Amino acid sequence: MRFQTQLVPARLIHRYKRFLADCVLDDGTEVIAHCANPGSMMGLAEPGMKIWIEPNDDPKKKLKYGWRLVDHENGHFTGVDTSVPNRALRAAIEAGQIAPLAGYTSVRPEVQYGQNSRIDFLLSAPQLPDAYVEVKSVTLNRRPGLAEFPDSVTARGAKHLAELARMAQAGHRAVMLYLVQRTDCTRFTLAHDIDPAYSDAYRAARQAGVETLCIGTYITPQAITVGQPLAVDM
């Protein structure tokens, strides 16, 4: 998924009200960028960090910049926009690039199911069982090479796992897909200490037959694309 507009580098002044970030461009101009990430962004919102923001000229948008990347200045990047995974994954699934999900001819996003929930993707094909795929963006890294989820308590995430479990018990295929939006991680685990209830919900979902997929990404200031599977260490 290529960014629609060329990103520009900036330095983060501070993030506030979750969805706003004051930034300073290389020429010294201070701007406000929209931060499309409801999580804590632990380790990714320190003042002075180099970031990349995307300008826009859409008259319907109040803010003229969107925060897209953290540049760790060591050759690695983290994608902070939680809307990116679904866009990138849909293209990859439709192209058959994710082997465990290959063969599906219909990819429907945001389908209502369960108890007032929406599944990220409902996959179907004539000779395959329907697959309910829930997607989570992973950005937390506290130990070398290890990505973790969640970065804050997420009752909504636990609810999604319970919904997937019910689909699996009803005979459907149910998949929890974690997309790691970091280029410095090779393994994935759950952050049990941050949200024990989510870990409990995950274990219950696994026992009910929910599958786990974890996939990495390739990230540059030009594009974010789906990468290779990562090891899952629970």
N, C-alpha and C positions, 0 to 999 in steps of 0.2 A: 504494500500500500504506500504509494508515494504521497507526500504532503502536497496539498493543493497549491500552496504558495511557498516560495523559498523561505526557509527559516532564517532568523537573524539571531546572532549571539547576544546575550545580556548577562548581567549579574543580578542575582536575587537580593532584594533589600529585605523583604519579609513577606510571608504568606499570612493571610488573616481571613476570618469569616469563612474558612475552608475553601471558598471558591474564588478568592481574590489574591493577587500577588503583585506587590510593587517591585518593579525591576528598573535597572538602569542600562541603557544601551551603550555601545562602545563610544558613541560621541557625547555621552554624558546626559542625554535626554532621559528623564524618568517617565515611565509609562505604567499603566495598570494592565495586567494580563488576567484573563479568565483561567482558572485552574479547574479542569474537569476531572477532579478526583476527590471523592468524599471521605477517603481514608485518612489515617494520621500522617501518611507520608514520612514515616519514621526514617531519619537519616537522609532525607531527600529535600528538606526545606530549610537548610541552615543558611543564614545570611552570608552573602558573599559567594555562594556557589555559582559556578558557570552554568547557565541554562540556555536553551534554545526556544524561541517563541515564534509563533506564526502570525504574520500580519494579515488583516483582512479589510476589505472595503465594503462589506455588507452593511447597508443602511439599517437593516433590521437588528443588528447586533449592537449592544450598548458599548462593548469593549472592542477595541481595534486590534487586540493581540490575544493569542491563546498560548498558554504554556504547554509545550509538547515534550521536551527532553531535559534531563539532567546530564551534563557532560562532566564525567569524573576526572577529566584531564589526564587520564592514563591510557587512553585508547578505548575506554569502555563508556557505554551510555545506558541510561535507564529511561524508558518511556513512561510518562506520568499521566497521560490522557487515558482514562478508563473506557473511552468509547472506541479506542483503536482496536482492541482484540477482536471484537465482533466483526468489524469491517474487514480486517486482515484474514480472519479465520473463514469467513463466508467465501471469500475468493479462493482460499486454499482448499476448502472442502469441495466446492463446485469443480475445481480443477483436478480433484482426486489426489491431492498432494499429501493428505494425511492418511496413511495406510490403514489404520484401524477403522476409519470412517469412509473408505473408498467403496464405490459401487452404488451409492445412493444417487438417485436421479432428481430428487426434489429436496431443496433446502429452503425451508420456510422459517423466517425469523419472527421472534416475538409472538408466538402462538399461545393463546390463553389455554391453561390447563389447571388441574388440581383445584386447590382452594383459593381462588382469586389470585393466581400466579400467572406469570408468562414465562415460557421456556425460551432460552436464547435461540435455539435452533431445533426444529422438528424435521428430522430426515426421514425420507420414505423412498421405497423402491418396490416394484412388483414382487420380487422374490426374497425380500429382506424384511425383518421385523422393524417396525418404526423405532427410531432412535431419538430419545429426548436428551439433548445436549445442553448442559448448563456451563457457562464460561465465567471464570474469574481471572482478573488481572493480578499478577503477582509482582510486587516491586520491593519487598522487604529482604534485606540481606544484613545479617548480624555476625555471621561467621564466614570465613573464606570459602567461596564457591557454593554456598548453600542459600537457596531462595526459600522464603517461608511465607505462609499465608495463615491467617490474616494479619494485618498490621494494627488492627484495633478490634474491639468486640463487634461482632456482626450477627445480630439476631436474625437479620434478613438472610444471611448466608446459611445459617442453621435451618431456617425454614425451607430454603431451596433444596437442601440435602434431604429433608423429610419428604418433600414432594417427589424427588427423584426415587427415593426408596419405595414410595407407594406405586410409582410407575413400574419399577422392577418387579414388585410383588404381584402386579397385575399382568405380568408376562411380557411387558415391553422391554426394550433395551434402554438403559438409562446410563448416561455418561457424565461424569464430573470432569471437566477439562480445565486445567490450570495453564494459562499462558504466561510465561515468565518474561516480563518486559525488561530484562536486564541482559547484558552481554557478558557479565562477569560471573555467571553461575552455571554449574554443571549438574547440580542435584537439587532436589526439592523435598521439603517436609512441612508439617503443620507447626504453627507457633502455639503449642499447647499452653504455654505460660500466659500468653496474651488472651486467649479465649478458650478455656477448657470446655465450655458448652459446645462450641463449634467442633472441637475434636471428638466429643461424645457423639454428636450428630453424624460426623463423618464415619466413625466406627459402626454405628447403627446402619448407615446407608450401605457400607461395604458388605455387612452381614446380610443385607436384603438383596444383594446382587448388583449394586451400582458399580460401574467400572470407573477407573481413574486413568486419565491421560494427563501427562505434563509435557508441554512443548516449549522450546526456547524460541528466541527471536534474533534476527539480524537487524541491528539498528544503526543508522547513520543520520546526519541532519537532512538527508534527502528522502529517506524512506524507512519504513518498518515492515519487515516481511517475516513470515512464519519460518522457523528454523527446524531443528532436529529434536526428537524426543529427549527428555532429560530423565535421569534416574530418579525414582521416587523412593525416599528413605523415610519410612514411618516408624 
